[in-house]
Amino acid sequence: MKILQAVNIIFSRMPATIIALLLSFPALSQSHDSITLELCYQQLQKTYPLARQAGLIDQSSALRTKNLNKNYLPQFNVNGSASWQNEVTEVVIPLPANMPPLSGPAIPKDQYKLTLDVTESLYNGNITNYQKKLEKYNLSVDLKNVDATLYLLKDQVNQFYFSILLSEQNIKLLEETKKQLESKLQEVASAVKNGSSLQMNADLIMAEIIKLEQNIYELSMDRLAGIRMLSELTGIPLDEKSGFIMPAITVPALNYENKRIEFELYSIQRERVDLLKNMVTTKWNPKLWAFGQFGVGIPGYNFLSTDVAPMFMIGAKLTWNPWNWNANKNEKKIYGIQGDILKNQQESFDKTLRVTTNKNMTDITKLTGLLTKDAELVVLRAGITKTASSQLSNGVITSSDYILRVNDETQARMGMEIHKIQLIKAKINYLFNIGKL
């Protein structure tokens, strides 16, 4: 009870942020015998640098949309100018010859202006509305690209994970075979001492044990390499002591369907191209602005005055370009071609995926049948090895014959374990390719 009270006191005094950080790292609290394929997927989505990009893309899109909304607000510009010109307009009134010409007020050659110009779009041809819709499509495309890249990384996780499982199963079988040979070696060594067997028989078994130890070491290094690569990819702290659980995969029916993110991405890209095609129409639409100018000048709007004068002006401006020599029509055709290209790419992706998935389904059926035969073969090989062991003990066969029988049984067991792992991996490949992993 005192221990529990002490733990409660520690946690009660621990800052909430530290507790949250401790709880946010499930991989660090995993025991060495609880690494699953699903955990690797989860940690990949959390720790891989690309996963953080989705938040940045979303923030960037929100800022661009915010800027587009400002198109509806008035725009302010402060303008100032100072100029001098060598000649100005003069107003001369002709009079009779006996009278000198009468000139009007002189226009100053130097002019100064300081104004605040205000413009506001009253109607911009619906361009801003289209730009906001386009930004949503761009956001969807960028986020789907991130998701698609992360999804493809699952295939790398599968490769490393199953290479580790395969190495573990082969190591286990070779260790069992080694123990079997070591037991037989003791029996043969005793027979050698008694003079009922040749030393060569013991040496042959010992040589086979050394060969098995080499194979076990090589597989251990392969397993360690797979563990290090999987750890780097997923961010899970793994070492040679880590245990990996065989996935339990159930495939209810082998039917082709395309749920891949890339296929959906093609559809979004085609919709975006359709929007761009429709957006071309806005170039034909008239644009209407309201404007105002407020300031002071020497002269003001009365260019004959030399005094500082206030300046005020308000108005509206309309522009419309109804004909641009079919440039808009050609631009629409370009977007139509781009849409056709994306459609062809989508169909090609689906075709390639259908071929790959058909192979996955064939592999699943094939491996299921092979495992049935593997079980029969292992039973037969085990019986043959047992008989050979008895024959070696009675001096009927040599150690070489016995080793061959042992190796045959080991190969049969390894073949069955390989097929088991290949079947699970084939099911995972099937689910991966149709986008359901």
N, C-alpha and C positions, 0 to 999 in steps of 0.2 A: 504493500500500500504506500509506503514512503517513497518507493521508486516512482510509482505512478504519479504521486503528488508532485515530486520534483520535476518530472517530465511536463506536467501540466503548467507548473510555474514557469519553466523555461519557454514553452510555447506562448504563454500569455504575455511574456515580456519581449518576445521576439517581434521585430517590426513586421507589419503585414506584407511589405514588399519582399522581404527575405523569404517569408513563407510561400508567397506566390511564385517566387523564382524556383524554390525547391520543388513545388508541385508541377512546375511547367516543364520539367525534364524527366519524363517517364522512362526514357531509354537508360538514363543513368541508374535508375532504381531497379532495372530488370536483373534478375538473377541470371547466372551463366547458362542455365538450362531452359530458358524461356524465350529464346529469340525465334520469332515467327516471321513468315513472309509478309503477313499483314502489317506487323510492326515496322518492318523495313519500308513498306509503302508509305505508312503514316509519317515516319521520320524523314523520308525523302521529301514529302510535301511540305514539311515544316522547316527543314534545315538547309535545303538546297538553295544556293543564292538566287536562282531564277524565281523562286517562289515569292521573294520579297518584291519582285518587279511588278506584280499585279497591283499592289497598293500604290506604287509610284505612278503607274499608268492611269489609275483611277483619279488620283489627285491632279495629274496633268490635264486630263480630260475635263475635270470639273472647272479648272481655271480657264481653259479655252472657252467653255460654254458660258462662263461668267463674263468673259470679254465680249462674246457675241451678243449677249444681252445689252451691253453698253451701246450697241449700234442704234438702239432706240432713243438714247439720251442725247441732249444737245451737245455740240462740240464747240469749244471755245478756243480762240486763237488771238493772241496779242500781237499786233503788227505795228512796226514803226518804220518811218522812212524820212530821209533828208536828202534833198536833191538841189542841184543848180543847173540851169540850162542857159545856153548862150543866146537864145532868141525866144521871144514869146509873141503871141498874137496881139496885133495892134489894131485898133478901130479908128480909122481916119475918115472924117466926113468932108467931102469936097465942097468948097464954097466958091463964089465969084472970084475972078482973077485979082481984083483989087483987095481981096481979103485973104489973110493967111489961113491954111487948112486948120480945121478944128479936130483935135485928137481927144479920144476918150481916156478914161482912167488907165494908168499903166498897170499891167499885170506883173507881179513880182517874179524875178527869175529864180529866186531861191524859195523852196517849198518844204514844209515840215508837217508830218502827220503822225499821230499816235492813236490807234483804234483798237477796239475789242470787237472781233468778228465772231458772230454766233451763227451756226448752221444746225439744222435739225432735219433728219430725214422723215418726211411724212409718208412716203411710200417708195421702197427701193426695189420694187418688182418681186417681192417675196423671197429675196435672196437670203436674208438672215434666217428665215424659217427653214429653208433648205439646208443652210450651213449647220444649223443646230441638229437637224436630223442626220446629216452626214457625220457629224461628230459622234453621235450615238453609234452609228455603224462602225466608225473607226475604232471606237472604244471596244466594241464587241469583237472586232477582228483582232485587235492587239491582245485582249484577254484570252481569246481562244487560241492564239498562237502560243501564249505562255502555257496554257493547259495542255496543248498538244505536245509541246516539247517535254513537259514534265511527265506526260503519259508515256512517251517513247522511252524515257529513262527507266520506267518499270521493267522494260525488256532487259536492260542491263542488270537490274537487280535480280531478275529471274536467272540470267546466265550465271552470275556469281553464286547465288544461293544454291542452285541445283548442282553446280560443280563442287561446292562444299559438301552437300549431302552425298553425292556420288563418291567422293573421296572417302568420306566417313564410312559408308557401307562397305567399300572395298577394303579399307583398313581393318574393319571388324572381321570380315571373312578371312583375310590373310592372317590375322592374329589367331583366329580359331584353328586355321590350318597349321600354323606354327606350333601351337600347343599340342595338336594331334601328333605332329612329327617329333616334337620333343619327348612326348610320352613313348613313342615307338623307338626313339633313339636310346632311351634308357633300357628298354627291353633288349634291343640289339646289342648294346654295349655289354650288358650282362651275359649275353650269349657268346660274345667275343671272348670275354674273360674265361668262360667255361670251355672255350675251344670249339663250340658247336656252330660258330659263324665266323666269317672272314671280317677282318678290319675294314675292308673295302665297303662292306654293307653299311657300317656305321659312318664311314666318311661320306658316302653318297648322301645319306640322310642329313648329315651335318652341313654339307655343301648346299643342299636344298633349303635348309633353315636360314643360312646366310643370305641366299638369294631372296628369300621371303623378307628378311630384314631390310635388304636394299629396297625392295618394292614398297615396303611399309614406310620407309624414310622418304622415298620419293613422293609417295601419295601424301604424306604429312606436310611436306613442303608445298605441294600443290594446294592443299587445303589451307595452309597458312596464307599463301598468296591470295587465294579467293577471299579469305576473311579480311585481310588488309584492304583489298579493293572495295569490298562491300562496306566496310567501316568508313572509308573515305567518301564513298558515294552517298551513304545514308546519314552520316554524322553520328552513328551509334558507336560507342566505345567497345570494340570487340578485340578479343585475343584468342590464342590457341585453346584456352580453357572454355570458351563460349560453346554452348550447346545449341543445336538448331533442330527445330521440330519439323517433322515431315508434314507438309500441308495436306489437309483433308478437302479434296475438291470433288464436288458432285456436279455433273453435267446432265440435266434432266433429258434433254433432247438435242440431237445434232442437226440443227437447222441453220442455214445462212441468214444472217441479218446484219445490217451495217449500222452500228451505233457509235462509230468512231468520231472523235472530235474533229478530225481533219475533214470528214465528209460534211459535217455541219458547218465547218468553216468555209468550205466552198460555197455553200448555200448563202451564207451571210455576205460573202464577197460578191456573189451574183446580184443580190438585192441592193448592195451598195452601188454597183455599176448601173443598175436600173434607176436608182435615185440620181446619180450623176447625169444620166441620159435625160431624165425629166428636168433636171436643174438647168440644162442648156436653154430651156424655154424662157427662163427669167431674163436672158439677155435681150429678148424681144420686148419685154415689158417696159413701159415708161417709168421714169424715176422723177419723183417730186420732192423738192427741198424747200424749206422756209429758211430765210436768212435775215440777219440784222447786223448793222454796223453802228458802233457808238464810239465817239472819240472827239479829239480836237485837232485842228490843223491851221497852218498859216500858208496859204489861205484855206478856208473851209470849202464848202460846196460852192460858195460865191467866190469864184476865182479872181474877181476883180478887187476883192478886199485884201488889205494887208494886215488886218488885225487877227489876233487869235480868235477862232470861232469854233463853237461846238458843232459836232457832226452826228446826225442821227438818220438812219435809213433802215427800213424793213421792206421785205418783199418775198417773193416765191420764184422758184425756178423749175422748169420742166424740161427734161431731155427724153428723147425717144429715137431710137435707131431702128426703123422698121425693115431695113434692107442692108445686109452685110455680105452680099454676093455669095449666098449659100454656105457661108462658113459654119453657121449653126447646124445646118442639115448634115454637113460633112462630119462635124463633131459628134452628132448623134449616131451616125453610121460607125464611127470609131468606137464609141462605147458599146454599140451593138456587137461589133466584132470581138471586143474584149469579153463581153458576156458569153459569146459562143466559145471562146477559148477556155474560159473558166468551166463552162459546161462540159467540154471535152475532157478537161483535166479531171473533173469530178467523176465522169464516167470511166476514165482510165484507172483512177484510183480504186473505184468500186470493182472494176474487172480484175485488177491485180489482187485485190483483197479477197475476192471470191475464189480465185485460183489457190491462194495460200490457205484459205480456210478449208477448202475441199481437201487439201493435203493433210491439214490437221485432223479432220474428221476421219480420213483414211488411216492415219497413224494411230488414232485412238482405237479403231476397230482392229487393226493389225496387232497392236500390242496387247489388247485384251485376249486375242486368240493365242498369241505366243506365250502368255503367262500360264495358260492352261497346260500347254505342252511343257513349259519349264518345270512346273510342279511334278509332272510325271517323270521327267528326266532326272530331277534331283533325287527322287525316291530310288530310281534305278541306280544312279551313280553311288548313292550312299550304301546301297546293298552290295555293290561290286567292291567298294572300298573296304567294307567290313569283311568280306570274303578274302580279299587280298591281304588284309592285316593278319587274318588267321593263317593264311598260306605262308606268309613271311615268317611267322612265329614257328611254323612247322618245317621251314626250310624248303618248301615246295617252289617258291619264287624268290627272286633276288630283290634287293632294295630298289633297284631301278624300276622293276615292274611295279612294285608297291607305290613308288613315288608317282609314276605315270597315272595310276588309279586315283591317287589322292589329288593330283592336279586336275584330272578330269572332273572329279566331284567339285573341286573348288571353282573351276571354270563354269560348271553348271549352276552353282549357287550364285556366283557373281553375275552370270547372265540373267538369272531370274531377278536379282536385286536391281540390276541396271534397267531391265524392262519395267520393273515397278516404278522406278524413278522417272523413266522416260514416259510412261503412261501418264503420270501426274503432270509432268511438264508439258506433254502434248495437250492435255486438257486446259492447262493454264495458257498455253499458246493460242488455243482455240478461243478462249474467253478474251484474251488480250486482243486478238486480231478483229473480233467482232465488236470490240469496245465495251465489254461488260466486266472488265477486270477492275 
